[in-house]
């Protein structure tokens, strides 16, 4: 019998996460929680049950759930809110069957690895990260918590990406590079040297063009 879970979020990213969960076949989704959708409405064949407060009434009905919100900061806020309400809540991870995980890969709780993503040997993916389709992280790299790698991004080996940072579509990061926390690397960029925290950087080679504020949206 599959363990029953709930999905938090009902937007476009949630659809992608639902697809990964269904393809992996490890859990049964019993409903969606979203504070911006009307209870009783449907998404991908699953009912909107209400907002995160509903968890309190579910008790042993569910094993856990996953936060399917694309924005890193919003995702982190909801995780903090849930933990404050339910310290023992279980966050599941979801890995698409077509993803490639080399020996020694570690996937943190709440993280999603989508179709065609490749993770090299002894690489650590933190909690509540998103690796979109065809993203590639090479050997001995480390992603902090709440990191997003957009489609067709690639890193060399021994790369470190700090918490809540985003590597946008098609960007490449050379080996042994450090990306600071809460930083955004622009689409199609090539990162050849370290990029500081709370920065927006883009170009080839990527250069910092401005600083970011904590919680600033990027989507």
HELIX and SHEET records of a PDB file:
HELIX    1   1 UNK A   12  UNK A   24  1                                  13    
HELIX    2   2 UNK A   52  UNK A   57  5                                   6    
HELIX    3   3 UNK A   59  UNK A   61  5                                   3    
HELIX    4   4 UNK A   72  UNK A   85  1                                  14    
SHEET    1   A 5 UNK A  42  UNK A  43  0                                        
SHEET    2   A 5 UNK A  46  UNK A  50 -1                                        
SHEET    3   A 5 UNK A  27  UNK A  33  1                                        
SHEET    4   A 5 UNK A   3  UNK A   8  1                                        
SHEET    5   A 5 UNK A  64  UNK A  67  1                                        
SHEET    1   B 8 UNK A  94  UNK A  95  0                                        
SHEET    2   B 8 UNK A 112  UNK A 113  1                                        
SHEET    3   B 8 UNK A 130  UNK A 131  1                                        
SHEET    4   B 8 UNK A 148  UNK A 149  1                                        
SHEET    5   B 8 UNK A 166  UNK A 167  1                                        
SHEET    6   B 8 UNK A 184  UNK A 185  1                                        
SHEET    7   B 8 UNK A 199  UNK A 202  1                                        
SHEET    8   B 8 UNK A 207  UNK A 211 -1                                        
SHEET    1   C 3 UNK A 100  UNK A 101  0                                        
SHEET    2   C 3 UNK A 118  UNK A 119  1                                        
SHEET    3   C 3 UNK A 136  UNK A 137  1                                        
SHEET    1   D 5 UNK A 106  UNK A 107  0                                        
SHEET    2   D 5 UNK A 124  UNK A 125  1                                        
SHEET    3   D 5 UNK A 142  UNK A 143  1                                        
SHEET    4   D 5 UNK A 160  UNK A 161  1                                        
SHEET    5   D 5 UNK A 178  UNK A 179  1                                        
SHEET    1   E 3 UNK A 154  UNK A 155  0                                        
SHEET    2   E 3 UNK A 172  UNK A 173  1                                        
SHEET    3   E 3 UNK A 190  UNK A 191  1                                        
END                                                                             
